[in-house]
Amino acid sequence: MTPPNDVSLDTIHATATGIFTGALTACNIATAFDRRLRFEGNRLQRLMPDGSGPATIDLNAYKRVFVIAIGKAAIPMLDTLLERMKRRKGLRGICCTGQIPRKRNWRFRYFEGGHPLPNEDTFAAARATLALLRKAKKDTLIFFLISGGGSAMFDLPLDSHITLEETQAFHQTLVACGAPINEINTLRKHFSAVKGGRLAMAAPDAAKVSLLLPDVPLRSLDSLSSGPTSPDHSTVEEVRELLAKYDLPAKFPPSVRAFFERKDLPESPGNKGWRPPFLPKKADAAAMRRITSAASLTDEDVAFRDSVFEILLSSHDLVEGARALAQQAICSSGSTPSVSFTRAFA
């Protein structure tokens, strides 16, 4: 339907702009952070997504605080955390992202990881992180800030004889093989010394808080950056099935092929008998919490008992926020556009 006059067209344009800018605000890292976490002095409150109330972490109980930021959103996630967390005593960390910022915090080491293929900083960041985590004891609290892109930016082969060039060829083969991302990341988890929960295993005694900014389906959160701190429930048997399904060994460099053909191919840490519960297309907050909560972990997941998994931003949050903005904008405009703005976010 053609608007009857320019005023109506301007109103529709303003309405659409308001929905768009409101959705961007809802995506803002700081806004998403504040929906889940709140610092009050040196006490951190986790605001549970199902409204069950906050869980409190007292930073004064720890001598050291480490922060590991990985992925495309590592810089804004790190900056947001540091703006809200005033403690600096014993603070150290690693930041691995796609571009090193001009303004840097001297307490952190920064690395410019490669994407979509690993580079030298990819390996250097992983080595530096493992070295730092080996210093973590029971008196250490570790924040892991994880966003998309970390699978390539942050990696190190389990087999130390595999070179960077061979790792790049491995990643390139996976990206081009036609497998969905969850299957690609299953293979990456079993190849890597820092994926599939192994980063958490590097500091088993420390308390850990993982802040996840997912670019994967909520039922596949352990695929986010190939799950460096999440218990992995995929198995070596599944790896072998995927290798055969996509005829991958013949396409790998010899060293990578030899690694995957090992009879003693190492399992990744995690309870292999566990499978994520079925989730409807629009998962509710309680269902999301069951997947991400430490309470869902089993006795086999020893290294993850002290880990707390949170979601900073979910597609569900954005959909509901955008829907409300659309309804509010349309009602305030006093017009009835021929296209339903809410439908675009359903």
N, C-alpha and C positions, 0 to 999 in steps of 0.2 A: 504494500500500500504506500502510495506517495504522500508524504506529509503535506497538509493543506497550506502551510506557509513556512517561511524561514524560521519563525519563532519555534515551531514544533521541531524542526530539524535541529536547531541549536539546543533545544531541551534534550533531545535524544542523544546528541553528541556529548553534552555535559553529563548525562546519566551514565553513558558508556565509559567516559573518562573517569568518573568517580568510582565505578566498579573496578576498572583497571588499576588505578592508583591505590585503591583500598586493598586489592588483592596483593599488590606489591608490598604494602605495609605489613600485611599478614605474613608474607614470606620473609620479612626482615629478620636477620639472625638475632638481633637484640630482643625484638618482640617475642620471637619463638622461645628464646632463652628464658625470658621472664615468665612465660607460661609454665615452666617446669622447675625453675630453680630460683632461690632467693637467698642472698647473703645478708645476715644480720650480725655485724661485727665479724668475728671469726667462726660463726656458726652458719652452716649451710643447710637450708631446708629444701628437700625435694618435694615438689608439689605433685602429688600423684594424679595421673590423668583421669582416674575414675572418681575423683573427689573424696577418696578415703582418708585424706589428711596427709600432712608432710612427715617425712622421716628426716631426722636431724643428724648431721655429721659435724662434730666439733673439731675444727682444724687445729685447735690447741693441743689435741691429743697426739699430734704427729710432729716429729722433729723436722721432717722434710716433706716438701710437696713437689712432685714432678708433674709436668704437663707435656703430653705428646700430642701434637696436632698434625693430622694427616689428611690430605685431599684438596680438592679445588677450593673448598670454603675454609681451609685451615686458618688463614689470616683473620677474617672477620670473626670466626669462632674463638680464636685465641684472644683477639683484642677485646671481645665482649666479656670473656671470662676474666681477664686481667682488670678491666674497668670495674667489675663488680666485686672481685676478690681482692681485698686490700692487703692481705698478708704477702710479705716478700721474704721473710726469713726462711732460709732453707729452700727457696724456690729455684728450680732449674728446669730446663725443658728442651725439646726438639720440635722444630716446625718444618714440615716437608710439604711443599705446595708447588704450583706451577710457575710462580714468579716471586722472587724474593723482594720484599718491600724495601723502600728506601729507609723508612723509620723502623728500627729494630730495637728490641729489648736485649740488653747485654746479658741477661740471664739465660738467653736461649741461643741455640745454634740453628741456623736457617739453611735449608737445602732446597734446590730447585729441581724437583723430580721431573722425569720425562713423562710425556703423555701424547699419544697412546702407547708409546713404547718406552721402556725403562732407559735411563741414561746413567752416567757415572754417579750423579748425586742420588739416584734411586738406591744404589748399593751403599753409598756413603751414609745416607740418612738411616738406613736399616742397621748398619753396623754401629753407628753412634748411639742409636736408641737401645740396642741390645746391651751395649756397654754401660749405658746409664741405668737400665733396669736391673742389671746385675748388682748394682749398689743398693737397691731397694730392699728394706727389711720390714719388720712388723711396725716400725715407727714411721713408715712412709705411706703417704696417700698419693695415688696417681690418678690424674685426670687424663683420659683418652678422648680427644676431640676428633671424631671420624666423619668424613664426608665422602662423596663420590670421587672417583678418579684415583684413589689410593692404590688400587690393584697394580697400576703401572708405575705410579710415582714412587712407590715405597715397596721394595722387594729385595730379596736375597735368597738364592737357591739353598736348599738343604744340603745339597752336594757342593762343597766348596770348590770343587774342581771345575764346575760349570762356569764359563766365562760370561761377561756382560753381553758380548756379541751373540753367544749361544742362547742366552736368556731372551734377548731381543727377538731372535728367530722363533723361539718358543711362543712368545706373546703374539707375534705376527701370525703364526700358524693358527693359534686359537681364534684370533679375531676374524680370520678369513675362512674358518671351517664351516660356518653356518649354524653353529650351536647357539642356543639361547644363553643369556648371561649367567644364569644360575649354574648351567653345566660347565661353562667356561671357568667360572670361579671355583667349582668343585675341583677341577684339575689344578688350578693355581694354588689352592689351599694345600694340596698334597705335595706340591713342588717346592713350596716356599718355607723359609725358616721364620717368617714373621706373619704368616697368614693362618687362617683356620684355627684361631685361638692360641697360636704359639707365642704371640706377643704378651698375652696375659700370663702364659706359662713361664716367661722369662723373669717374672717377679711374683712367684706364687705366694709369698708371705705378706705382701703389701695389700692394703685396701685399695680398691680400684673403682673409679666412677667413669663409665663410658657414656659420653654424650654423642648421640648418633643423629646425623642429618641425612635421612635416607633418600636415595634416588632409585631405590628398588622397591618392589612390592613388600608390604609389611609382613607377609607370611614368609619372606625370604630375607629378613634383616641380616642373617649371617652371610649374605652375599655382598653386603655393603663393604666396598674396598676389600672383598674376599675375607671378611670377618676376622681381622687381626686379634680382637679381644673376645670374640664370641665362641662358645663351645661349638665345635663342628660335628654335625650328625651324619655327614656323608662318609662313605667307607671306601677302602681300597678296592673292594669288589665293584663298587659303582664306578670307580675310576677306570678299572680295566674294561668295563662295559662301554664307557664313553670312548675310550681309545679305539676300541674295535668298531663302534658305531660310526665314527667319522674317519676311520682309517688314518689315524694320526701318527703312529710310530714311524711310518715310512717317510713322513714329512718333517719329522723332528731332526735337529742336529744329532750326530751319533752319541754325544755325551748325554743329551736329554733322553734319547731313546733308551740308552743303557740304564739310566736312572729309573725310568718307568717300567722297564722289563725286569727289575730286581724282584726276586722271589720274596725278599724281606722288605718290600716297599713300606716305609713307616706310615702308621695310621696317624691322623691328626687327632689332637686331644678333644674329648667330648664323648658323651654317652651315645653310642652308636645304635642303641635300641630305641631312642626317642625320635618321634616325628612330630612336626608342628601340627596343632589341631586345625581342622577345617575352619576357614573364615569365610563369611559371606563377602560379597563384592564390596560392601561398605562396612568395614569392621568397626564395631563400637569401641569406645575407650577401654572398657573392661577387658575385651578380647585382646587388644593391643598390649595391655599391661601383662596379661598372662604369658605372652611370648617374651616380653622384655624384662620381666621381673626376676630378681635373683631367687625368689621363692619357687620358681618353676624348675630350677636346676636340681639335679639328682646327686646322690652320693658319689657317683662316678666322676662327676665334674669337680674334682677336688680344687683345682686351681681357680675355679670361678666362684667359689662359695662367697667370697668377700666382694665380688663384683656387683655393681648395680648398673643395670642397663636402662637408659632413658631415651626417649624420642624427643628431640627438640621441635621438630615440625613434621606433621603427617599430612598426607593428602586429604584425610578426613577433616582435619582442622581447617584447611584452606577451602575445601568445598563448602563447608557450613558457613564460614566467614564470608565468602564471596556471595553465597545465596542470600544471606541476611543483608549484605550491602546492596545487592541488586533490588531486593524487595523494598528496602528503605528508600533507595534513590527513585524508584518508579513511583512509589506512593507520594513522595514529596514533590515530584514533578507535576503531578496532577494530570498526566497524560497516560495513554495506553498504547505503547508502541506496538507495531504489527509483529515484531520479533520478540520472543521471550528471552530476556537476558539470562534468566535463571537456568534455562535449559542448557546453556553452554557449559555450566559448571556441574551438571548432574552426573 
